[in-house]
Amino acid sequence: MHISKVPSACAHSQVGTITLKLYQREAITNSLQQLYLLGALTDDCKLTDPVGFQMARFPLDPIYSKALILSGEFKCSEEMLIVVAMLSVESIFYSPREKLEEARSAWKRFSSSDGDHQTLVIVFRAAAEYLKKIKAATSKTKAIEKNLNRWCSDNFINNRSLKHALDVHSQIKRHLEQIDMSLSSCGDDMLQFRKCLTASFFLNAAEKQPDGSYRSADRCPQPIYTYLIGRNR
């Protein structure tokens, strides 16, 4: 069956005789197509074995679930876990209009030539290391929170988003342990990490246009607005 027909067939089989508005049917169709492209569904809309069943065990966006599964093959599950946690929250960076240049300068401490995903990994690990040092020096909750907030302020990091990311990371890590998925790090082998990112987030691929802009590389191209962390455009 051609890929364009799979979502439609799945939508009819899943919705049955329920009458849906056009936008609702389109939403279901697009979601099913995404699952099919990620390898989670068969042509007759059943979970694939093992990928579909593995993805269903994660309480995450399907793309993030697939990314974590693939990370085991690329030996970069530690890095991908961090990326998923950081992408699951609001923007980690904040830039007050009156201190924009100062913020950009601070972000350059974390900036990586390997891309913004690696930058997120660097930020997370720096924050985690700093938090570890604070906890080694004091066990007082208020003191720990005060010091972490100061670190976030100095580096123009959204402290609320960072704390949320740390919490999400802990939750997902516990879930991985429950399903006996071991964590591994690619170390300095960023090529493996980039390969995993490409294999996982291909649905977010975009094509550069002659005018320098980007458009999504799907059936209905849409303008894509990019923002490079800590670097000039």
Residue pairs with C-beta under 8 A, 6 or more apart in sequence:
1 9
1 43
3 33
3 36
3 37
4 219
6 32
6 33
6 36
6 41
6 43
6 45
7 29
7 30
7 32
7 33
7 36
8 29
9 43
9 44
9 45
10 29
10 32
10 36
10 41
10 45
11 25
11 28
11 29
11 32
13 44
13 45
14 28
14 32
14 45
15 25
15 28
20 28
32 41
32 45
34 62
34 63
34 203
35 41
35 52
35 62
37 203
38 51
38 55
38 62
38 63
38 66
38 203
39 48
39 51
39 52
39 66
40 47
40 48
40 51
40 52
40 55
40 56
40 62
40 66
41 47
41 48
41 52
42 48
42 52
46 52
47 53
47 56
51 66
51 69
54 65
54 69
55 62
55 65
55 66
55 69
57 179
58 64
58 65
58 68
58 175
59 175
60 68
60 84
60 88
60 172
61 88
63 200
63 201
63 203
63 204
64 84
64 87
64 88
66 200
67 80
67 83
67 84
67 196
67 197
67 200
67 201
68 77
68 80
68 81
68 84
68 172
68 176
68 181
70 80
70 196
70 199
70 200
71 77
71 79
71 80
71 81
71 196
71 200
72 181
72 182
72 184
73 196
74 186
74 192
74 193
74 195
74 196
74 199
75 184
75 185
75 186
75 189
75 192
76 184
76 185
76 186
76 189
76 192
76 193
76 196
77 176
77 181
77 182
77 183
77 184
77 185
78 183
78 184
78 185
78 186
79 118
79 121
79 185
79 186
79 193
80 193
80 196
80 200
81 169
81 172
81 173
81 176
81 183
82 120
82 121
82 124
82 125
82 169
83 117
83 120
83 121
83 197
84 168
84 172
85 124
85 165
85 166
85 168
85 169
85 172
86 92
86 120
86 121
86 123
86 124
86 165
87 120
88 165
88 168
89 161
89 164
89 165
89 168
90 158
90 160
90 161
90 164
91 158
91 161
92 120
92 123
92 157
92 158
92 161
92 162
92 165
93 103
93 107
93 156
93 157
93 158
93 229
94 103
94 156
94 157
94 158
95 103
95 104
95 156
96 103
96 156
99 156
102 156
103 156
104 230
106 154
106 155
106 156
107 119
107 155
107 156
107 229
107 230
108 230
108 231
109 155
109 230
110 119
110 122
110 123
110 126
110 155
110 229
110 230
111 119
111 229
111 230
111 231
112 118
112 119
112 121
112 122
114 190
114 193
114 194
115 194
115 197
116 228
116 229
117 193
117 197
118 190
118 193
119 229
119 230
120 229
123 157
123 162
124 165
124 166
124 169
127 148
127 151
127 152
127 157
127 162
127 166
128 166
130 147
130 148
130 151
131 144
131 148
131 166
134 143
134 144
134 147
134 148
135 144
138 144
148 159
148 162
148 163
149 159
151 157
152 158
152 159
152 162
153 159
173 183
176 183
186 192
186 193
203 218
204 216
205 216
205 217
206 214
206 215
206 216
206 217
206 224
207 214
207 215
207 216
207 217
207 221
208 214
209 215
213 223
213 224
214 223
214 224
214 225
214 226
215 221
215 222
215 223
215 224
216 222
216 224
226 233
